[in-house]
């Protein structure tokens, strides 16, 4: 069985709200104790602001999840226990019958896969063996023979190996036995003293005395002297002869070369074709260190359910982690417009026109009467400060402001000092490449038939923004030539002056912005750059205006 954790995750190019809300909501869901386990994840690299926030509160960053396609570990594959290569064919067959499986994995003492044996392999071993030397070729230990024949060793060491000679049944008179018994043979016989004596004198490696016959002290003494092992069994000679090949170790028949195996992290889509092209029923599943975990069959893929996902801070297909179409979406917690995420079944959807997802999650804590720890409160407060630009954004509501202040009290924050430090950390872009800055907070939107990309960087340092403008424009132009977006916009937002220098790239981009905000030539301080006074929000101000203008 796989470990089924529900993933709580935000959008690609995650911002502080996306990360902190995922952590907070996963905490809340785990506290509600509904029998499930929830884990916050991230869909992209952290920006500098978010890194600062997590470090400030001593919280480990969520694990990176680049796609949520269904993996083997998400499927209920069979946990067939591995066996050692020394066990007998008979034992292997019994295990298969007991566990109702057709394949047994053979593992080493360290748990690594050494091979497999199938029902077909065992059948072939029984039907195709005509060589009386096969038992010795398989290096069969006496312990295996004793187990198979339900016998008892009265002379010799059960750990010794039958490694030379053939197997024969002594059915002839003793005077004829000398003609076919050779040194190191294994001889199956009855309770005739003369036959036992003859086999020992011919230096047989082992004699098997059937029908529970008592072996005399004389025979035991002579066998000890000659180095001949003696095993007794209650089976008759015919049955013993029929069963003895089942004592061979399975390593002699197992398949160890060119095994088709799958790692537990492999995607179902990638293994389907391989599985259907093979005649095997079952395939071993390994971890990254080649240790055996279980067996998977085509049957296990039928009705396989994807990863369980909760989305926070967005509901856009274009912003979702890769592979969302394969996932089992359970919930959406968001404060944005309705997007394009499609679901197979009904989901819990909570979207409120607030400035931050963390504000919604705070309400959910209150509704369920769950106390908020200091660290979680600090993360949620940081998310609100970030998304509302410290309560300056037009997206900010009175509820956001009151919630942010309450969370600051719980977290024991000097909110003004913290906000200043957080924005300073977030705008420290000097050491970043243009590509890194571009991807830091970048989202794609569909404006009817037009696909646009919109990035945003917020700073308190005007000179830093102007320097960034010179670096970004050439990069955006080159990117536009290679990319899928019809237009690219990038917001360089001055938090305290509450305005944005908007970089406009693509055919018709400046015209669209001019129409959206009723600009004139004076609002374009330089080529491809529009000054948007009072515009600080991508979600509340820029995107709606562009959508309205594009529809005209």
N, C-alpha and C positions, 0 to 999 in steps of 0.2 A: 504494500500500500504506500501511497505517497503522502508526504506531509502537506496538508491543505491549509495554507495560510492565506487569508484574504489580504490582498495588496491595496494599500491606500496610497494614491499617487496623484500628483498634479500634472501640469502640462510640460511639454518640452521647453528647453531654455528656461528652467524654473526660476521664479523670483522668490522673494522672501515669504510672501503669502502662500505660494504654492508649497513650499517646503515646510514652513511652520504649521500650516493648517493640516497638512498630512500627518505630521507628528502628533499634533493635538487631537485630531480626530481618531487616529489609531489608539491613542491612550484612552480616550473616552469609550470607544467600542470595547476595548479589552476590560475596562472597569465595569461595563454593563453585564459582562459575563454571560453571554448568550450561547456559550458552548463552542464558539469559534475563536480563532486566533487571528489577530490583525497586526500588520506590519507596515510602517511607513516606508515608502520607496521614493526615489527621485528619477525623473525621466531624462535628465541631462546634467551637465556640469553646474556646479554652484557658482553664483557670482560673488564678487568681493563683499558686497553688503551682507549676503546671507552667511558667508563664511564668518564674518565678524560676529553676527548675531549668535550663531551656534557656539562659537568659541567663548563668547561673553558669558553664556549661560551653561557652559560645560556640557553640551549635548553633542553626541556623535552624529555626523551626517548620515542620513538614510542611505541605504545601499542603492547603487546605480542599477536601474532596470531599463535596458535599451529596447526591449520588446517583450510582449506578453503572449507570444505564440504558445500554443500548447506543447509542452515538453513531456518526455517519458515520465518524469517525476510527478507530473500532474495526473497520470493515468494509474488506475488500480491494476498494476501488473502483479503476477504471481510471485510470492516469496518462497519458492521452492528451495528447501534447504540444500546446500551443497554437500557432497560426499567426498570421502577420500578415495584415491585411486586404488588402494589396496583391498577394498571390499569385494566380495564375491559377486559373480553374475547373479547367483540366487538371491543374495541380499538386495541387489539393485532392482531385480524384478519385483521382489516383495514390496520395496519402497514405492515403486511405480504403481502397483496395485492399491496400496494403502492410501497414497496421496492422489490417485486418479490423474497421473501425469504421464506423458509420453517421452519426456526427456529429463535426464538428471544431469546437473552441472557437477563437474569434478573440480575440486579446489585444493589448493595447497594449505599448509598449516597457517600461512599468513593471510589466507582468505582470497588469494588471487586465483583466477580461473586457469585451469590446466587443460580442460577439454570437456566434452559432453559425451554421453552415451544415450542412445535412443532405444525404444522398444524394438525397432527394426534391427539395430546392432545386436541386441540380445538374441533375437530370433535367428539372425544369420549365424551367430556363433554356435547355436545349437544344431542348426540344420546343415551347415556347410563344413563342419569339422569331421574330416575323415582320417586325419593324421594322428596316430596313436602317441606321437611325441608332443602334441600340442600343449599338454599339461606342463611339461618341463620347459618348453619354449616360453611359456607364460611366467616362468619363475614363481610357481605357486608355492606358498608357504604351507606347511602342514597344518597350521592353525586354521587356514581356510578350508582345508579338506575335512578336518574334524568338525567344523561348524556346519558344513554342507551335509555331511553324512550323519550328523548328530552323534558323533563317535567319541572315543576316548583314547588318548595316547598312553600306552603302558610302557613303551620303550622309546627313548629319543627325546628330542627337544622340539616343541611345537613351533618355535620360531625359526627352525631350520627350513631351508627351501628345497623343493624338488626341482632340480635344475638340469638333470640329464636323464636320458633313458626314456622308455616308452611305458605306456599303461597296458596291462594285459590281464585277462582273467584266466586263472589256472584251473581249467575244467578237465584237463587230461590226467591220466595216471602220472604219478611222480616220475616213473622211468622215462616218460615222454617229455616232461617239463624241461629237462636239461637241453632239449633241442631248440627251444625258443626263448627261454629266460636268459637275459644277458645282465651283465654288471650294471648297476644303477637303475634298473627297471623298478616300476611300482607294480606289485602283484596283488590282485584281488582274489581271495581264495576263501575256503571254508574251514572246517574244524579238523581236517585231516592232518595229523601230526607229520606224516611223511612229506606232504606237500609244503607245509610250513618250513620243515627242515631243508628241503631241497632249495626253496627260494632263498633261504638265508645262506646256504652254502654256495649258491650261484652269485652271491654278493648283491642281492637286490637292495635298492636304496630304502625301500619301504614295503611292508606287507600289510594288507588290510584284511583282517579276519572278520568274516560276516556272520550274521545270524546270532550275534551275542555269544559266540563260542568262547569258552575259557581257554586262555593260552597258558600252557604249562610253564612251570618255573624253568625247566631245561631249555625250552625254546626262548624264553625271555633272556636267560643267561647267555645263550649262544648268540642271539641277536645283538645283545650289548657288546659282546666281544667282536663281532663282525661289523658293527656300525650300521646295522639295519634297524630302521624305525618300525614300530608295530603300532597300528591303530585298530581298534575294535569298533564295530558298528552293529546295531540290531537289524539293519537292512540285509536282505538276501543279496547274493552276488549280482543278479540281474539288475536290481534297483540301484545298488552301489555303483555299478558300471555306468548306468544311465545318468546318474546324478553327478558323478565325480567331475565332469567337465564344467559343471556349474560352480565349482570351487575356484576357478581361475579368477584372478583379479581383473577388474574392469579396465585397468590401464592398458591391458593387452588388446582391447577392442574399442577403446574410446577414440573419438575424433579429436585431434589436437591441432592439426594444420588447417590453415585457411578458414578459421572459424569466423562466422559472421556475428559480430557482437555490436551492441549499441551502448553509448554512454548515456547516463541518466539525464544529462542536460540536453541531449539531442531533441530536435523538434519532430513532432509526429509527421508533419508534411514531408520532411526529408527522408523518413525511413519507410514510408508506405510502399513506395515502388520497389525498394529492395526486398521487403518482406513478401510482397506478392509474386516476385520473380523467383523465389526459392521454394523448394519442396518441403523444407522444414516447417514444422508446426510452431516451434518455440525458439526464441533467440535470447541468449544471455544479456543481462543488463549489468553494466559495470560502472563504478565510480571513476573519478579522474585518475585514481591511482591503480586502476585495473583490478580493483577488488570486486568480487562478485556480489550483486545485490538481489537479483531475482531473474525471472524469466518473463518475457513478453511474447504474446502471440497476436495474430491478426484479430482474433476474437476480442482481445483487450481494447482494440482501437474502436470497436463498434460502440457508438454512443458516448465516446470520450468527451468529457466536459472540460472546457478551458479553465484557465486561471480565474479565480474570483477576484473581481476588481471593484474598488470604490474610487470614483473620480472626485477630486476637490479642485476648486478654483478654475474650472473650465468645463465646457461640454461640447467642445469643437473637435470634430474628427481630424482636422488638419493639425491640431495642436496635441493630439493624443499620442501616447507612447505607441510605437509600432506594434502591429499585431492585434490591435483592439478588436478587430472583426472576429478574432478567434476566442476572445475572452468572454467570461460570464459576468457582465456588468450588473452589479447589485444596487449601487446607490450613486447619486450625483449630488454634491453639495457645492453650490456655486452662487456667484453674485453678478454674473455676466448675462448677456442676451442669450436666447436659445440658439444653440448651434446645430450641428449636423450629426451628432453621435446617434447611431442607430442601435436598437436593442432587440434581442430575440424575444424576451419576455418582459413582463412588467418590472419596473424598478422603483425604488424610493427616490424621488426627485425633490430636492429642496433648493429653490432659487429665490433669493430676496434682493430687492434693489438697494443694496447697502454698499458701502465703500470697500469692504474687505470680506473675504470668506471667513476669516478668523472671528469676525463679529457674529456671524451666523452660528459658528461652532460654540462660541461663548453662550449664546442663547440656549443651545442644546444641552450644555453642561447645567445651566440653571433649571431647565425644564425637567431634567432627570435627577436633579439634586445631587450632583456629583461635585465634590470639592476639587478645585483646580490647584495643583502644586505650584510652588513659586516658579520653577523653571518653565513649566508649560505656560503659565500666565505670562512670563517674560517673552516667550516666543510669540504668543498670540498678540501681545502688545506691540512687539516689533513689526509684525505683519501688518497691523493696522496703521502704524506710523508710516511704514513704507508705502502701502497702497494708497493712503490718503495724503501723502506728502506732508505728514505731520499736521493733518486736519485742514490743509489748504486746498486740496483737490475739490473740484465741483462734485465728484463722486461721493465725497464725505457727507454723511448724514449726522444728525444730532446723536443718533444711536451709536454710530461709530465713535464719536468723540467721547461720549459718556462711558462706553465700553473700554476704550483705550485707557482712560483715566482710572477706571476700576481695576483693570488688569495691572496697571503700573503700581497701584497700591498693594495688590497681592504679591507682586514680584519685588516690592520694595525698591522701585526704580526712581531715580531722579530723571523724570521723563525728558526734560529739556536738554540736559547734559547728554543723556543716552542718545536721543534723536540726532543731536549734532555730531556725536562720535560715529554713529551708524552711517549717516549720509556722507561724512568725510571718508570713511572706509570704503563706501560703495563707489565714490567718485574717484578713487585713487587708481587711475587708468594708465598712468605713465609707463608701467612695465608690461602692459598687455599689448598683444599684436592687434592689428586692425580686425583681423578675422575673429579673434576672441571677443573683442568689444562688440562686433556685429552680432554674434551669436548669444551674447549675454542676456538679452531680453528681446527676442525677435519672434513675431508671430505672423502667420499668414491668414488672410481673410478673403472671402469671396464677395465681391460687390457685383451681384448679378453675373454677367459673363466675364467680368474683369477679376483677375486674381492679383491681389496686392500683398506685399510684405511690408510689415511695419515694425521697426525696432525703436527702442527708447533707452536713453541714458539720462539720468537725473543727477544734477550736481549743484553745489552751492558756489562753485568757482567758475565765474564767467570766462576767465582766460583759459581755463582747462577745456571748456566747451568749444571755444573758438579754435584752439589748437587741434582738438579732436575733429572739428569740421573739415579742416584742411586735409587730414589723414583719411577721413571716411569717404569723401566724395569720389575720388578716383577709384577707390575699391568698389563702391556701390555701382559705378558705371561699368566696370569690368564684370562684376557679378551679374548685372542685369543682362549683359550680352550672352552669358552662359546659362542663366537660370530659367525657371518656369514662370516667374511672376511677370505680369504685364507692366507693373509699376512697383517701385520700391520707395518707401518713405522712411526717414529716420528722424526721430524726435530728440533734439538736444535741449532738455528742459532745465531751466533755471528755477530752482525750488523757491527761493526767496523773492525773486523778481516776478515770479508767477507768469512766465512766458516761455515760448518754445521756438527755437530756430529749427525749422522743418526742412530736411534735405529731400529734394524731389528728383527722382530718377525714372526715366521711361517716357515713351511717347505719350504726350497728353497729361503728364503728371502735374505740371505747373498749372495747366488750364483747369484741371479738376480741382486743385486746391484753391485757385482763384475763385472758382464758382462756389465752392463749399463755404468759404469764409468771406466772400465779397471783397477780395483784396484788390489793390491797385499796384501800380509799378513801385510806389514808395514802400510797399510792404515786402519787396524783394531786395534786401541789402546787397545781394550778389547773385550771380547765376545759379540757378537750381536751389536757392535757399530762400524760404519764406519765413517772415517773422510773424508768429501767431501770438498776439497779446492776450493774456488771460487764459491761454490754452495750456493745460498741464496734464490732462488725462487722455490717454489713448482710447480707453473704453468709452468714456462718457462724452468726450468732445470730438476727438478727431475721427474715429470710425463712424459714428452716426452721421457727421457732417459729410463725409466722403460718400457714404451710402446714399444719402439724399441727393447729392449732386450727381452721382452716377446714374440715378434713375430718371433724371430729368431729360 
